Amino acid sequence: MKRVRLLMVTVLAVALLGVTPALGQGRPGWVHTWTSMPQLTEPHNLPPAPFTQENLVMDDTTLRQTVRVTTGGRQLRLRFSNAFGGVALPITKAAVALPADGRPGVAAIKPGSSRPVTFQGRTSVSVPVGAQAISDPLTFPVAPRTNITVTLYLAEGQASNLVTSHPGSRTTSHLLAGDHVADTDLPGATPTDHWYFLSGVETVSDDDALVVVGDSLTDGRGSTTNGNDRWPDVLSDRLRGTAVLNQAAGGNRVLNDGLGPNLLARLDRDVLATSGVAWLLVFEGVNDIGTAEATEAAQNQVAADLIAAYEQIAVRAQAQDIRVYGATITPFGGNTGYDDPAGLREATRQKVNHWIRTSGVFDTVLDFDRVTRDPADPRRMLPAYDTGDHLHFNPAGYRAIADSVPARLFR
């Protein structure tokens, strides 16, 4: 959107001078095409044995991961995060390749496709505690919705059990002792369904980006491992010329820390500092309601606090010329943990959804509640979309959510 406005000004200026610019001459810049929300790794999500020791992970280890970019380009940059690391993260070597047969979650790469990644011309980098490292630009043409492979080698590992990752990758990564960055395959590697250290992929593009912030309903719990069928993935398949960036994490909350920092705290890092963002979609709040006590006082408080938080998020993003779309909270009737017998949490959901629909704070409202609820019992989701826990969606439910988002909102 920002590039479009800049182009319109440029076109007007040259028109006044009597010059006709060539169509398509925008101003390409670096835009994120894939992201994962950095988190502090819980003990049970640390690398599997023998790759975790006391105060040491991935010693003399190759880590191979696949991710799917949303828009394409001829150049790439990678971002590695040490946001929650206990000590500096020393990356000895890195490379980008295409996975075998273009598939996600595989250990093999296409022969001849691997390219070394550098940092200020060096093959290695040490990422300070709390920081990130951005690689040098790399000529590596990729088409939209292409899987790529990123391989790291840590000669000394990271000397801490405080590690940055994204546990809900729904994508298989691979660990193998020794330096195998350039190897075509990793026979005997240990699989693990988590991403570690990698937090972003950028490409040079004149496209704009949509960031989606949320919880497990956007992170994709209930989707297919290595299937790329979370609802933002499905939406990306529909949108042409728009990067769709998933900045969600299971268990995340708007108001309080849980699995990852709360949305108010991470907004600057995960949205405002993300390159190329023109739109923000907020689909989060169910965990705030569900973890608040089932008392009238507690539920009144969480409703008021959520509404105030949504206003803060909209104000901060709109001040950066980002359009903000709000999504209603989907049903959880029948869920063992969240649905209380007196219906107090359901009343809060209805109150918050009414505010989302009617307040006018959001530039557009996306009514995911209406799309997914059972008309015969609106407190519950449609059985055809239910994983069985009455909270999380299966791939059919995620497709319904994605299909309900109008593509015109991103033109």
GUBARO-896789 format. One record per residue (C-alpha): x, y, z. Coordinates in steps of 0.5 Angstrom, whole numbers, plus 2048, in hexadecimal, padded with zeros to 3 digits. Layout:
residues N
XYZ/...
end
This chain:
residues 411
800800800/806805802/8098037FB/8038047F7/80280B7FA/80980D7F9/80880B7F2/80280F7F1/8058157F3/80B8137EE/8068127E9/8038197EA/80981D7EA/80C81A7E4/80581B7E1/8058227E2/80C8237DF/8098207D9/80D8197DA/8098127D9/80D80D7DE/80D8067DC/8088027DF/80A7FD7E5/8108027E7/80F8017EE/8148027F3/8167FB7F6/8197FA7FD/81A7F4802/8137F1804/8127EB809/80F7E5805/8107E080B/8107E1813/80F7DD819/80E7E0820/8147DF824/8137DC82B/8177DA831/8177D2830/8147CE835/8187C8838/8147C3835/8157C782E/81C7C782E/8207C3829/81F7BC82A/8257B782D/82B7B882C/82B7BF829/8297C2830/82E7C1836/82E7C583D/82F7CC83A/8317CA833/82C7C982D/82E7C7826/8367C6827/8397C4821/8337C481E/82F7C5817/8287C7817/8247C7810/81D7CA810/8187CC80B/8137D280A/80F7D4805/80F7DB802/8097DF800/80B7E37FB/8117E27F6/8177E67F4/81E7E67F1/8227E77F8/8217E57FF/8237E7806/8237E380C/8227E5813/8247E1819/8217E3820/8257E2827/81F7E682A/81F7E1830/8257DE830/8297DD837/8307DF833/8327E182C/8307DC826/8367DB822/8347D881B/83A7D5818/8387D4811/8317D580D/82E7D3806/8287D4802/8257CF7FE/81F7CC7FA/81C7C57FE/81C7BF7FA/8167BF7F6/8147C67F9/8117C27FF/8107C5806/8137C180C/8187BD808/8207BC80A/8227BC802/8237C27FE/8237C27F6/82A7C17F4/82E7C77F1/8297CC7F5/82D7CE7FB/8307D57FC/8347D7802/8317DD806/8367E2809/8367E880E/83A7EE80C/83E7EA807/83F7E480D/83D7DD80D/83B7DE814/8387E2819/8377E3821/8307E5822/8307E9829/82B7E882F/8247EB82D/8267ED826/8267EA81F/82A7E9819/8287EB812/82C7E780C/82F7EB806/82B7EB800/82B7E47FC/8297E47F5/8257DE7F5/81E7DE7F1/8187DB7F4/8117DB7F1/80B7DD7F6/8097D77FB/8107D37FA/8137CF7FF/81A7D1801/81F7CD805/8237D180A/8297CD80D/82E7CF813/8347CC816/8367CE81E/83D7CC81F/83C7CE826/8357CD827/8317D382C/8347D2833/82D7D3836/8267CF837/8237D6836/8227D682E/81E7D9829/8197D5825/8127D5822/80F7CE825/8097CE821/80C7CD81A/8087C8818/80E7C6813/8137C1814/81A7C3815/8217BF816/8277BE81A/82D7BB819/8347BB81C/83A7BE818/83A7C3813/8357C180D/8337C880B/8357C6803/8327BF803/82D7BD7FF/8297B8804/82A7B780B/8297B080C/8297AE814/8267B5816/8227B681C/81B7B981A/8187BE81E/8117C281D/8147C981F/8187CF81C/81E7D281F/8217D881F/81E7DA818/8197E0818/8187E3811/81A7E380A/8197E9806/8197EA7FE/81A7F07FA/8137F27F7/80E7F77F6/8097F37FA/8067F5800/8057F0806/7FF7EE80B/8017EC812/7FD7E8816/7FD7E881D/7FA7E2821/7FA7DC825/7FA7D4824/7F47D681F/7F97D981B/7FF7D681C/7FB7D081A/7FA7CB81F/7F57C581C/7F97C7815/7FD7C1811/8047C1813/8087C280D/8017C4809/8027CC80A/7FA7CC80B/7FA7D1810/7F57D680E/7FA7DC80D/7FD7D6808/7F77D5805/7F57DD804/7FC7DE801/7FA7D97FC/7F57DD7FA/7F87E47FA/7FD7E67F5/8027EC7F6/8017EC7FD/8067E9802/8027E5808/8067E580E/8047E0814/8067E481B/8027DF81F/8047DA825/8007D5828/7FD7D782F/7FF7DE82E/7FB7E4831/7F97EB830/7FA7EE837/7FF7E983B/8057E5839/8047DD838/8077DA833/80B7DF830/80A7E7832/8037EA832/8017ED82C/8017F482E/8097F3830/80B7F082A/8077F4825/80D7F9823/8127F3822/80D7EE81E/8097F381A/80B7FA81A/8137F8819/8117F3814/8137F680D/80D7F7808/8077F780C/8017FA809/7FC7F680D/7FB7F3814/7F67EE816/7F47ED81D/7F17E681F/7F37E5826/7EF7E582D/7EC7DF82E/7F27DD833/7F17E3837/7EA7E1838/7EB7DA839/7F07DB83E/7ED7E0842/7E97DE848/7E27DC847/7DF7E184B/7DB7E7849/7E07EC84C/7E67E9848/7E27E8842/7E07EF842/7E77F1843/7EA7ED83D/7E47F0839/7E67F783A/7EE7F683A/7ED7F2833/7E97F8830/7EE7FD833/7F47F9830/7F17F8829/7F0800829/7F780182B/7FA7FC825/7F57FF820/7F8806822/7FF804822/7FF80081B/7FB806818/80080B81A/805807816/800807810/7FE800811/7F67FE810/7F47FA815/7EF7F4814/7EB7F181B/7E97EA81B/7E37E881F/7E57E2824/7E37DB822/7DE7D7827/7E17D282C/7DA7CF82F/7DC7C8831/7E37C9832/7E57C6839/7EA7CC83B/7E77D2839/7DF7D1839/7DC7D2840/7D57CF842/7D37D6843/7D47D983D/7D87DF83F/7DE7DE83A/7D97DD835/7D67E4837/7DD7E7837/7DE7E4830/7D77E782D/7D97EE831/7E07EE82D/7DD7EC827/7D77F1827/7DD7F7828/7E17F4823/7DB7F481E/7D87FB820/7DE800823/7E180281C/7E880281F/7EA7FD81A/7EA7FF812/7E77F8811/7E37F3815/7E47EB813/7DF7E7816/7E27E0817/7DD7DF81D/7D77DF818/7DB7DB813/7DD7D5817/7D77D581C/7D27D081C/7CB7D381B/7C87CE81F/7CC7CF825/7D07D6824/7D47D582A/7D77CF826/7DB7CF820/7D97CB81A/7DA7C381B/7DD7C3814/7E27C8816/7E47C581D/7EA7C181F/7E67BE825/7E87C382A/7E37C8829/7E87CD828/7ED7CC822/7EC7CB81B/7ED7C6816/7F07C780F/7E97C880D/7E77CD812/7EE7D1811/7EC7D1809/7E57D480B/7E87D980F/7ED7DB809/7E87DB804/7E47E0808/7E97E5807/7E77EA801/7ED7EA7FD/7EB7F27FB/7EE7F4802/7F57F37FF/7F57F67F9/
end
